[in-house]
Amino acid sequence: MKKIPLYAYYFPNWHVDALNEKWHGRGWTEWEVLKCARPRFEGHEQPTVPLWGYEDEADPRVMEKKIATAKRYGIDGFIFDTYYFDDGPYRTRCLDEGFLQAENCEELDFAVMWCNHDSIYAHPSPRNLVSPVLKSGKVSREDFVRITDVFLEKYFSRPNYIRVDGKILFIVYNVVRLSRDFGGTQYVRAAFDDLRDRVRKAGLGEMAIGCHVPEVLGAFGDGETVNRFLKELGIDEGVRYWWPTRHCDDPRFEEYTLTVNYSDYVDAGLDRGRADAAFFDVPVNLNVCCGLDNSPRTIQSETYENLECYPWGSIVVGRSLKEYERALRETRALSQSADYRGHFITFNSWNEWTEGNYLEPDTVYGYGFLECIRKIFKERT
């Protein structure tokens, strides 16, 4: 069996951050949002309760447990959602003070996905003014150099930083936004080429620059335009974070439907994984999701409906370990096929509790989702 690395996305909002305190109050973390969640219809699996309690991820001892658990169940690394604005970092204490200071840090690989989108008020989002912008994600070309210099110095040089075919992996979440901010694809390409040069001069070799392909697909739609755009930027890899639930992404789902069955969600995700191989010129890495429920990020006293805008969207119901095993088994088979050009498999996610996507143990499923991963991928060489 061909060994394909397994990486889990890591969402870092479970520690105190200065910006969060400015917006939400002293000592606030997103655990407060999770604690307030309630069922919005009969059979709705809310609230979800972490088996480990409401821990501070910026504490190295807490992160040591996460690293050891991930490794024990076959996860090879974390891809950290990483936020850095034009005037500084946001939500980075988890990585800088927790993960990198953990005694067993180097037992698990890691990479950063720079989330260059706006920070929105979704903790929780009101219904009549959905997710207003708290802080713009817009950056200049000069900002990009300064931000990536930080990444190069603090992260890329680490011995356990993820490499793809020997190349430093760096993912930009929204390259369409970056092209708009910089004034065109030629300027993004120049910025990427400059970053590659700086990485080489630091003695770290070559880079594999990736992006979140749904942002590009949503902006352009047709394959010729999408692939030309990615080529102009010099993108090497594609990734996905979620599976489809909207009608515009997959016609099997009706517009404004409140719930999506997990088995249908699995089918849509697997179909999209198969289609990506033919649609994109760049390799797009397979992704597996264990659920989707953004309702904790909405005001709990308001009637929940699918408004087709984040976080007011469809809720995945009927999660089951059996169906998750099916998703893993079919994903493993796809990754072993001759036409699979991806380099790794991602899981959404290690801990995005308030999106209903988490592998960490809870009081209902325990370590069940992690057990499934270990079971299906135990034969990797």
N, C-alpha and C positions, 0 to 999 in steps of 0.2 A: 504493500500500500504506500503510495507516494505521500510523504509527510507535508502537510500544508499547515503553516502556523495558525494558531487560533488566538485572536485578539478581541478583547471586550472593550467597548467604548466606556469611558468613565466620565460621569457628570459631576463636577465639583461645586456643589452649593450647600454642603452639609457642614460648613464651618463658618465662623464669624468673619465677615469682610467689611471693610470700612464703607464701601459704597452701599452695601445692603443695609448697614446701620443707618446711613443717611436717609435711605428710602423707606425703610421698614421699622427702624427703631433699634435701640441698644440691645446687643446680644442676639439679634435675629439670625436664624438660619432657615433653610427651606423645610426643615423638620416641622416647623410651626404650621406650614401649609398642609403637610401630610396629616398631622394630628387633627386638623379641623375637617378633614374630608368626611363625607357621609354618603350613604347609598342614595342615588337619585331616582331609582326605580326598583321594583321588586326583582331580587336576584342579583343586584349590582354588588360586586365584590369591593365594597368600601366600608370602612377605612382599611387600608393594608397596614400591618404592624410589623416592623422589623424584629426578627428574632434576637438580634444582637442589641436591641435598644437604639436610642437616638444618640449615636456616638459622634464625637468630634474627629472628622477625618484629617484635620491638621495635626493631630497627635500622632507621633511616629509609632507609638505602641498600638494604636488602633489600626494604622496602616500595615503594621507588621502582620496582624491577623488577616487582613484582607489579602495581602501578598501570599501568605502561606496557604490560605484557602483556595485562592485562584490557582496556584501551582498544583495543589493536591488534586484538583478536579480537571486538570489538563489545559488550563488557560495559560498561554505563553506570554501574554503581555497585556498592558492597558494602553489604549489610545485616549489620551486625556483631551476632553473638550477644553480648549485653552482660550481665554479672553484677554485681549490686550487692545486698549483704545489708543487714540492719538495722544492722550495725556497720561497713560500708564496702565498697569495691570488690574485685573478684576478676577476674583475667585481663584487666585493662584497659590494661596497658602497651603491648600491641600497637596499640591504637587511639590512646592518648594520646601515646606516645613514638615509635611507628613510623609509622602512617598520617598523623596530623596534623602530624608534623614532617618528612615527606617533601617534598622540593622541588617535586614535581609533584602534591602532594596535591589541589589544586583542579581537576586534570584529570579526576578521577573523583568522582562523587557518592557520598554515604554516608548511612546511617540506622542507628538502633539498634533492636534487638529486645530488650527487657528480659526476660531469662530468669529469671523469678521462681519457679523450682522449686528443690527441694532439691539440694544438691551430694552426689553419691553416690560410693561407692568402686567405680568401674568402670575402674580403671587399674592392674591388671586386677581384674575381679570374680571372686570365688570361686564355685564351683558350689553349695556347700552353704549359703551365706549370701549370696544374690544382692543385690549393690549396696546394702550398708548405708549409711545416711545419715551423711555427714560433717558437714554443716552445713545447718540448716533454712533454707528460703527464705521462711519466714513473716515478714511485715512488718506494722507498724501503719499506721494512716492518717497518723500523724505522720512515720513513716519514709518513706512514699510522697512526702510533700511535700519532705522533705529530699533524697531520691534524685532526684526529677524536677527539683528546683532545680539540682542538679549537671548533669543532662542539658541543661537549658535554657541554662545559662551556658556549658558546654563544647562542646556539640554543635549544638543547635537553631539557634543564632545564626550558625553558619558559612555562608558563601555557597554552598557546595556540598552543603549538607544537602538530602536528598531531599524534594521536595514533590509532593503529589498534587493536581492541579487548583489549584495555588498554595498548598496547605495543608501544614503541617509533618506529616510521617509519623512516627508513634510507634507501635510494635507492642509489645503486652504478650503474652508467650507464653501464660500460663495465667490467664485472667480468672476461671475457676471457682475456682481457688485463691485469687485475690485477693478474690472475693466471700466465700469462707469465712473468710479472714483478717480481713476488715473487718466481718463480721457481717451481710452482706446486700447485695443489688444496689443498694439505695438509697444505701448509703454509698460504693460504688464509683462510682456515677453522680455523687455529690456531689464525690468526689475528682477525677474526670475533668473535671467542670465547672470546678472550681477551677483545675486545670492549664490548661485552655483560657483562663481569665481571666488567669492569670499570663503565658501566652504572648502574649496580646493586649497586656497592659500593657507587655511588653518590646518592643513594636513589631514583632512577628514575624507578626502576622495570625492566621489560623485554623489549626486542627489537623485532621488525619485520623487518628483513633485506630483501630488495627487489633488483631486477635488471631489466635492460632493456632486455627483452627476445630475441628480434631480433638479438642481438649481439651473443648470444649463438646458436641460430638457424642457423645463417649464418656460424658459425665456425664448427658445427658438423652435422647439417641436420637431421639425423634420431632420432626418439623419444627416443629410448633406451639410446643412448649416451648422448643426451641433458639432459634427466631426471637424469641419473646417475651423470653427471657433477654438476647439481644443488644440488643434494642430498649431494654430497661430500663437497660442499661449505657450506651447511646448509642454503640455500636460503629459505625464507618463502613466498615471494610474487613475482609476475611478473608484469611488466608494459610494455606498448607500447607508443611510441611517435608519430609515423606516421602511416598512412595506406599504403598498398602496391600500387606501380605504375609500378614496374619493372617486366619484364617477368619472371625473376628468382624467384620472390616472388609470382607471380600470373600469370598463363598462359593466362588469358584473355587479358593481355596487350602484345602488340608486342614489340620486342626489338627496341630500338632507336626511338620509337614513340615520336613525339614532344609534343602532347597534349593528355590529358585524360579527358573525360567528367566527371563532378562532380558526376552525377548519377551513373556512373560506379565505381567511386572512393568510393562512399557510399556503393555500393554492395560489393566491395572487402573488405572494412573495416568490414562490418557486418558479412560477411562470415568468415573472419579471427577471429573475436570475438567468433563466434560459434565454430570454429575449435579448438581454444585454450583450451576450456574447456575439450575436449577429448584428446588433444595432451599432455598437460603438467600435471605433477603430482602436481605441486604447483598451487595455485590459481593465475590466470592472470586477472588483473582488466581491465574492458572494457574501451575503449578510443574512443572519437569522434573528428573528424577533420573537420574544416570548409573550408579547401582549401589547396593548396600546389603550391607555385611558388617561386623558388629560384633564378629566373633570376635577381633580383636586386643585388644579390651577385656575378654577373659576370660583366666583363668589357663591358660597354654598346655600345662601338663602334665596337665590334666584332660580327660576325654573330652568332646568338644563335641556337645551335643544342643540341639534347639530346646525350651526350657522355657516358651516363650510369656511370657517376662518379660525386660525389658531387662537386660543386652545379649545374653542367651541366646535368640536368635530365629533365624528363617530367614535363610539366606544366599543372595543373588542370584548366580547363576552364568550363564555364557554371555554375558557382556557383549560387545557388538560395536558398532563405529562405525556400521555399516549400520543397526542397530536404533535407535541413538541418533539418527541422522538422521531416521528415521521418526518418532520421538517429537517431535523438533523441528519437522518439517514439519507434522505434524497439530496440534501446539500452535499453530504460527503460523496455520494455517487457522482454528482455533477463536477465536484472538484477533482475527481479522478479521471474524468473523461478526457479524451485526446484533444478536444477543442477548447478546453478551459485554459484561458491565458492569465487568469488571476494568480496572485502570489500568496494570498492568505484568505482566511475567512474571518468576518467580524460578527460579534454578537451585540445586539442592542437590548439592553446594555448591562453593565455591571450593577448600576445603582440609580437609574433615573426613576425613582420611586413615584414621583408625582406625574409621570407619564405612563405608569403601569408597565414599565419595561425595566425589570431588574432580575439579576441572577442571585443576588444576595438572599440569604434565607429569610423567610417570613414565618408568621405563626400558622399559616394555612398549608403551604407547600413545603415548608422546611427547606432542606437542601435539594429538593426534587429536581429543579431545572439543572443544577450543577451535576447532579447524579446522572442525568440523561446525557449530558455532554461527555462525561467520563466513560459512560457505557458505550456510546456510539463511536467515539474516537479513540478508544483504548488500544486499537491495533495499529496506530500510526508508528511508522519506523523512524 
